[in-house]
Amino acid sequence: MKIAYFDCPTGISGNMILGALLDAGLDPDFLKREIGNLRINFAVSNLKEKAQRGNRDVQSQVSELYKLQISKVKKAGLAGTYVKVKLKTQEEPRYLKDILSIIKRSRLSRNIKVLSSRIFRRLAEAEAKVHGIPISKVHFHEVGAIDAIIDIVGACIGIEKLGIEQIYCSPLPHGKGEIKSAHGFLPNPAPATVELLKGISTYGTDIAAELVTPTGVAIISTLAESFGDIPRMEVSSIGYGAGSFNLPLPNLLRIFIGEAQIPAEKDAILQIETNIDDMDPRLYQKAISKIMQAGALDAYLAPIMMKKKRKAVQLVILTAPENRDAVIEKIFEQTTTLGVRVYLVAREKLSRKIVGVKTKYGKAKVKLGLLGKKVLTIAPEFEDYRRIARKHHIPIRRAYNSIRLSP
């Protein structure tokens, strides 16, 4: 599986993403031709009347709206690609429906249309939330309609052309101070950017600059699988997308592109442990049941020997971080322990998919474990084969095999 990792030590923006993709091998002429599939629609709102009069060809009128400038630059001695959309005429603010219409009517691939539309909707939702207005009233003056269209659609074009199937990203840095906007001075990061950063790993810096922009975060938060360390991969190409600042660090976004060595899903969960030597063993089943109901992913007991040769059990619970407090509270309620140990552990797992199958005993559900696109495990849902075994009065093993062999 071909994957990409965005390394963002000095932030992320739409043109930095586009610059990094170009630097990593995206053909500039190809990008311009593909973006050209949008040109017939760019100026519909502004030039409709002229086009209807037939004064000039719509394509030639639109071509006067902007120029896509791609150049090689150096940031603190390191080379990268800088992309700038230079507007040749004043553009009117566009609403979300206008931009979605431009994308829908274009000659781009279906995948690019879907991805770029998702990004724009996410961006509009953030703007609507922070300004307290309906999403239909959001107009893209703050990010610049043509700038945003080229950055967002261009990023989707590059990802498709380079064959990138999954995207990962580093945690994103915050700048400090204030930034100037159409609404006056705003705290840095901008309110819409902060809204888009929800659920993403971030950290603060002492750099007084807008390191992360709404367009950049909208793109990466929509497309990235996770934000953390670089996954295991065999790197085939590296690209540097330049920003517009001169900073203590090179203002460059770095992209690694290559083959995933283990295309497993990655996340982090909590492992909560405690040792118990004074609890009635008959109560463990109910305790585990209650702990699972509180949000635990799994729970199990292991026999251990404690000091003074005391026999005991170790209770181990796995849970998502957001269920931490509820699970710990239930452990204290249902067991005799006086304390627990909590660890954040990395996890790699097969992607999972539930499918319905038909067997000679009726319908059932099967959980598939996939490594990339390859099915490695087939696990019937226990409740389904227990139900089938009871209904048809057959051994549970036969029900299990009938379901497992059906796919």
N, C-alpha and C positions, 0 to 999 in steps of 0.2 A: 504494500500500500504506500502510495506517495503522500508524504505529509510535509507540512511547513511549520516552522517555529519562528515567531516574531519576537525578537529580543529588543526591548524598548528602554534602554537606560536613560534616555532623555525624552521619553514620551512618544506619542503617536498622533498622527494627523492623516487626513485623507491623502494629501499629496506625498507624504513620506511613505505611505503604504504603496502608492503607485510608483514612486521612485525606486523603492526596494525591489518590486517585481520587475521593473525594467532593468535594473542593475543585475538582477539574477538571471536574465536571459530573455525576458519578454521583448519581442521585436517592436521597436517604436513605430515603424510603418504599419505593422499589423494592428497595433493599438489604435492608431489614428484612423485607419480604414474602418475598424469596428465601431469606434465612437462616431464615425461618419454616418453610420446607420441611424443615428439619432438626429442628424442635422435637419432633415426635412421637417422635424417636429419642433425643434428648439424655438423657432420664432413664430409659431402658429398664433399665440396669443397677441403678440405685438405687431405681426405683419399680415394678419389675415386679410385686412381690408386691401392692402396693396396687392396681395397675391390674387385676390378675387378680381381686381382690376386688370391683372395680367401685365402690370407695368414691367416687371422683371421676373426672372426665374426664381422661385422660392429658395432653391438650393444656394444660389449665388448670394441672395440677401442674407441667408443664415450664416454663410461662411464669413460674413463681415462682423458677426457678433463677438467672436473670440479667436484667440490663437493659442494653441497648446505648445508651450515652450519646454523643451527637454534639454538639460545641459549637465555636463560633468563639473562638479565643484569639489573643493576640499574644505573639510571642517577639522580644525586643529591638526592639519597634516594628513588626514585620512580622506581618501577619495570616495565620492558617492554620486548618486544621480538626483538632480533637483528638478521637480516638475512645477510649473507655474501656469495657471490659466489666466491669460491676459485678455481682459474684456476690451473690445473695440468700441462698444456703445453702451449706454446706460440701459440696464435691464429692469423690468418691472418685477416686484416681488411675486412669487408664484405660490399657490396653495398646493397642498398635498395631492388633491385630485388632479391638478394640472400636470404635476410631475409624473404621477402614476399613469396618466393618459399618454404622456410622451414615451414612457417606457413600454407601455402596452402596444402602441402603434409602431414601434421600431421594428427593424429587421434582425434584431439580435436573437440569440438562441433562447429557448424557453427557460433553460436553467438560469441564464443571466437575468432574464426578466423577473423570475421568481425571487432570486437572491437580492437583487437590487431593490425590488419593491418591498421586501421584508425589512431591509435596512432603512429605507426611507420611512416606513411606517413606525419603526422603533424610534427613529429620530423625532418624528412628529409627535409621537406619544409623550416623549420626554419634554419637548417644548410646551405641549399643551398642559402637562401636569404642573410645571413650574410657573407658568403664566396664568393658570386657572381659567383656561378657555377650552371650548370643544376642539377636538382634533381637526375638524373641518375648517376652523378659523385660523389655524397655524399657517403663516406664510414665511417662506424661506428667504428672508432678507438677511438674517443674522449670519448664516453660513454662505449665502450667495447661491442662488439657484443653479446657475450654470457651473460654478465651481463644484458644488455638491454633486450634481449629476455626473460630471466627468470623473470626479474622484471615486464616487461609489460605483458607478457602472464600469469605470475603468478597472477598478480593483476586481470586480467580478469577472470581467473579461480576462484579466491576467491569471486569475486563479484557475479558470476553466482551460485556458490555452496551455498553461504549464502543467496541467494534469494533476493538480493538487486535490487530494480527496479528503484530507482532514487537516485542521489548523489548530495550533496550540500557541500560547502567548505567555510571555513573562508577566509578573506583576507590574502594574503601571504606576509611575511616579507622579506625585502632585507637585505643582509649582506653588509659590506663595505670592502674596501681594494682591494687586488689583489688575483687572483687565478692562480695556475699553470696549464698549459694545454700542449697538443702536439704542439701548435703553440707558446709556450712561455707564458709569464705572460699576463693575460687578466684582464680587469676591472671586478669587482664583482657587480652584477651578470654577468655571461658570456653572450656574445652577442646573442647566440642562445636562452638562457634562457629569455633574455629581449624580443626577438621577440615572444616567446611563451606566454609571460605575457601580450601581447596587449589585451586590453579589459577586463582585470582582475583587481579587487581591490587589491592594494598592499600598503605597507608602509615601510619606512626606519627604520633601527635600528642602534645601535652603535656596533653590534657584528661583529668582523672581522673574518668571516667564510662564506663559500659558503652554505647558508641556503637553497636555492632552486636550484635544479639541472635540467638540460634539460629533463632527463627522468621523474623525478617526475612531473614537470610542464606539460610535454606532456601528461602524463596519466590523471592528474586531469583536465586539460583544455579541454580535449576531452570528458570526462565523466560527469563532473559536470554541473548541471542545472544553478547554480548561485553561486556567492561568496559574503557572507555576514553573518548575524547572523544565529544562529541555528534555524531551522524551528520548529514549534510545533510538537512534537512527543512523543510517549510513548517509552522510551528507554528500550530495552531488553538486550543489551550487549554493553560493552565498551572494546576497545582494545588499547594498547599502542605500537607503533612501534618505536624502538630506532634508533637514528642516531649514528654517530661515534665520535661526538665532545663532549668535556666537557665544558659546557657553564654556564653562571650565572643562566640561567633557565634550567630545565631538558630538554635535547635534545630528546624530545619525540613527536611524532605525535599521536594525540588521535582521535579515531573513535567512534562515537555513532551510534548504529544500533537499529532500532525499527520501530514501525508503525506510519505513518503520521496521525495526528489527523484530519487535514483538508488537503486533498491532492489537494489543489488549487495551481495554479501557482503564483509565487511572482515576483514582480519587483518594480521599483520606477519610478515615472513620476513627471513632474513639473505641479503645479497648479498656473496659473497666473490670478490675479484678478485686477479689477479696478472699481471704482464707477464713474458713468457719470450722470450729471444732466442738460447738456446744448446741447444735440445733437438731431437733428430731428429724431424721431422714425422711419421714413420711410427709413432711411439709415442703420438701423441695419442689415437687411437681407443681403445686399450686403457686409457689413463689415464682418459678420460671414462667408460668402462664401469665401471671400478673405483670411481670417485668416485660414480657413480649408485648402485651397489650399497651404498655406505656410507650412503645416505639422502638424497642430493641430489634436489631436485625437477626441476632442469634444469641443463644445463651446455652452454656453447657457446664457440667461438673467434671472435675478430675480429682481422683484420690491423691492425697499427699501425706507425708509424714512431717509433723512439726517438731518443735523442741520438746524435750522430755519424752520422746517416742509417742507423742500423741497423734492418733489417727485423725485426719481432717479431710475436708474437701476444699478445692479451689473453685470458686464460682467465677466464670468469665463471661462477660457480656460484650457484644459488639453493637454499636449504635451510631447513627448519624450525629454529628456535632450538635445539630439543632434540638435533638431529643435528650441531651445530656442531663439537664436538671430533672426532667420527668422520670427518667430511668433511675437516676441515683436516689431520688425520693422513694421510688417503689422498692428499691433494694433495701433501704433502711426500714421501710414499713414491713416487708415480708420476710426478712432474715434477722438473725441476731448479731450481725456484724456491727462493729463500732466505727468502721472506716473503710474506704475503698481507694484503690490506686487507679489513676486515669492516665492513659497514654494516647497521643495522636499517632496513628500508624498509617503508613502509605499502603494502598491496596491496588493490585492489578487484577482485572477480572475479564472473563469473556463477556462480550455483549450478549444480552438475553432477549429472546423473542418468544412470545406465547402464540402457538398456532393451534387451530382446531383440526382434529383428525377423525376419520371414520373407521371404526373397527367392526368386526362381526357381532360385537356386543352393543354397538351404539356409538354415539359421539363422545369424544373426550378431548382434553387439552394436554398439550405437550410443551415443555419448556426446552427451547433450543439454545445451546451455548455456541456462539460463533466467534472465531478468531479471524477478524477481517470479514470476509464473505464465506469462509469455510466453516461448515457445521462440524463441530468436534464432539459435542455431547447431545444426547436426546434423553430427556428426563420427564417421564409422565408425571402429571400432578397427582400427588398421593390421594387426595380426596376423590378424584375421578376414578382411579382404579379400585379404591376401596368401595365406592358406590357400585361400580360394575360387578365386583365380586359378590357383594351382598345381593344385588338384584338378580343375578343369574346363578347364584349358589355354586360358585366355582372357587377354587383356591386363589388367594390374592396374588400368588406368583403368576398364575396363568393370565389373570387380568392385566398384570403389569407387562408381561411379554406381548400380549395382544396389542396393547397401546404402543409400546416401544417400537415394535416392528412395523407399525402402520405407515409412518412417514416414508 
